[in-house]
């Protein structure tokens, strides 16, 4: 079954470009593209897409508010599309429950990958955003205020989270730690449950905020 997508961006060229890229894939269907946050919520209610590609700066309702309203609902996975000068907005969206982040100049292949990853509950974050954003924003939250896991992380889980915080993919983590891909996924699932985190991006944010990402 095709992955159902709605695109929300106030720039027509961006919407048109994204639509062309995604519709060239046999497993992706673009249901609608809209120009503002209110229209994005309406399109989600009408079409019930699997993935919502969402700009941050839009008229009426911005992407952060749309993300907040959809968070916790049985709604679409949200992939934020942003630019370098929106770091604080992206950080807020991460905590709001977004599943992925891309730069607007990301390659077509990365856009497709992000949609596919979000559709299966994973996330893809532009490496240029991941490490820089989380490293720069984390010091603003004292480590003592970072959430505490329901149970302590095992040493192997801590290793996996450190790799995740550096922007490594599951396959790269498996290669670095000499474990199987399924083992990495199991560790991440356990960490997600212990932190009550919504996705791997939130786990990475916690790693930087708690200081684990800085640990040797």
C-alpha positions in Angstrom: 0.0 0.0 0.0 1.3 3.4 -0.9 2.5 5.9 1.7 0.0 8.7 1.9 1.5 12.2 2.2 0.3 15.8 2.7 2.6 18.7 2.0 2.3 22.0 3.8 4.5 24.9 2.8 3.7 28.5 1.8 6.1 28.5 -1.1 4.6 27.1 -4.2 7.9 26.2 -5.8 8.7 24.1 -2.7 5.4 22.3 -2.7 5.6 21.6 -6.5 9.2 20.3 -6.2 8.3 18.0 -3.3 5.2 16.7 -5.0 7.2 15.9 -8.2 9.9 14.1 -6.3 7.5 12.1 -4.1 5.1 11.2 -6.9 7.9 9.8 -9.0 8.1 7.0 -6.4 5.8 4.0 -6.9 5.2 3.6 -3.1 4.3 7.2 -2.3 1.1 9.1 -3.0 0.7 12.8 -2.4 -2.9 13.5 -1.3 -2.8 17.3 -1.1 -0.4 20.2 -0.8 -1.5 23.3 1.2 -0.3 26.8 1.9 -0.7 27.3 5.7 -1.1 25.7 9.0 -4.9 25.8 9.2 -5.1 24.2 5.8 -2.7 21.5 7.0 -4.9 20.5 9.9 -7.9 20.4 7.6 -6.1 18.3 5.1 -5.0 15.9 7.8 -8.6 15.6 9.0 -9.9 15.0 5.5 -7.3 12.7 4.1 -5.7 11.0 7.2 -2.2 10.8 5.6 0.6 8.6 6.9 3.1 11.5 6.7 2.8 15.3 6.9 5.7 17.3 5.4 5.5 20.5 7.3 7.3 23.9 7.0 7.8 25.9 10.2 7.1 29.4 9.0 3.6 29.5 7.5 0.6 31.9 7.7 -2.3 31.5 10.1 -0.7 28.6 12.1 3.0 27.9 12.1 4.5 24.5 11.9 5.2 24.3 15.6 1.6 24.9 16.5 0.4 22.3 13.9 2.9 19.8 15.4 1.7 20.6 18.9 -2.0 20.1 18.0 -1.3 16.8 16.3 1.0 15.4 18.9 -0.3 12.5 20.9 -3.1 11.9 18.4 -3.5 9.0 16.1 -2.4 11.2 13.3 0.4 11.4 10.7 4.1 11.3 11.4 5.5 14.8 11.0 8.6 15.6 9.1 9.7 19.2 9.5 11.4 20.9 6.6 13.5 23.9 7.6 16.6 26.0 7.1 19.7 26.7 9.1 18.5 29.9 10.7 15.6 28.2 12.5 17.5 26.2 15.1 15.4 27.2 18.0 12.2 26.4 16.1 13.4 23.0 15.2 14.4 22.3 18.8 10.8 23.2 19.9 9.4 21.0 17.2 11.6 18.1 18.3 10.1 18.3 21.8 6.6 18.7 20.2 6.9 15.2 18.7 8.2 15.7 15.1 9.6 12.5 13.6 12.2 14.0 11.3 14.0 17.1 10.1 15.2 18.1 6.7 16.9 21.1 5.2 15.0 22.6 2.2 18.1 21.9 0.1 18.2 18.2 1.0 18.6 15.8 -1.9 15.6 14.2 -3.5 16.8 10.9 -2.2 16.9 12.1 1.4 13.4 13.5 1.1 12.1 10.2 -0.1 14.1 8.4 2.7 12.6 10.7 5.3 9.1 10.0 4.2 9.6 6.2 4.1 11.3 6.3 7.5 8.6 8.3 9.1 5.9 6.0 7.7 7.3 3.0 9.5 7.9 4.9 12.8 11.5 5.7 12.3 13.1 9.0 11.6 15.6 10.6 9.4 17.3 13.8 10.3 19.7 15.8 8.2 23.1 15.1 9.7 24.0 18.8 9.4 21.0 19.6 11.7 21.2 16.7 14.1 24.6 17.0 15.8 25.0 20.8 15.5 21.5 21.6 16.6 21.4 19.2 19.6 24.9 20.1 20.7 24.2 23.8 20.6 20.7 23.8 22.1 21.4 21.2 24.9 23.5 23.5 27.2 20.4 25.8 27.6 18.8 23.0 29.5 20.7 22.1 32.7 21.6 18.4 32.8 19.9 18.2 36.2 16.6 19.1 34.5 16.8 16.4 31.9 14.1 13.7 32.3 15.1 10.7 34.3 14.5 7.2 32.7 12.0 5.0 34.4 14.8 2.4 34.7 18.6 2.9 34.4 20.0 2.4 30.9 22.3 -0.6 30.5 25.8 0.1 29.4 25.1 -1.2 25.9 22.0 1.0 25.7 24.1 4.0 26.6 26.6 3.1 23.9 23.8 3.0 21.3 22.3 6.3 22.5 25.8 8.0 22.3 26.0 6.8 18.7 22.5 8.0 18.0 23.3 11.4 19.4 26.2 11.7 16.9 23.7 11.3 14.0 24.5 7.7 13.1 21.9 5.6 11.4 20.9 2.2 12.8 23.1 0.4 10.3 26.1 2.7 11.2 25.5 2.0 14.9 25.5 -1.7 14.3 28.7 -1.5 12.4 30.5 0.6 15.0 29.4 -1.6 18.0 29.8 -4.9 16.1 26.2 -6.0 16.7 23.3 -6.9 14.5 20.8 -4.4 13.1 18.0 -6.1 15.1 20.0 -5.7 18.3 20.3 -2.0 17.7 16.6 -1.7 17.1 15.9 -3.7 20.3 18.1 -1.4 22.4 16.5 1.7 21.0 13.0 0.3 21.6 14.0 -0.3 25.3 15.5 3.1 25.6 12.4 4.7 24.1 10.2 2.9 26.6 12.4 3.9 29.6 12.4 7.5 28.6 8.8 7.6 27.4 10.2 9.2 24.2 8.1 9.5 21.1 10.9 8.8 18.6 14.7 8.5 18.1 15.1 12.2 17.7 13.8 12.8 21.2 16.2 10.2 22.5 19.1 12.1 20.8 17.9 15.3 22.4 17.9 13.7 25.8 21.4 12.4 25.3 22.7 15.9 24.8 20.6 17.4 27.5 21.5 14.8 30.1 25.2 14.9 29.2 25.4 11.3 28.1 26.4 12.4 24.6 29.5 14.1 26.1 30.5 11.0 28.1 33.5 9.0 27.0 
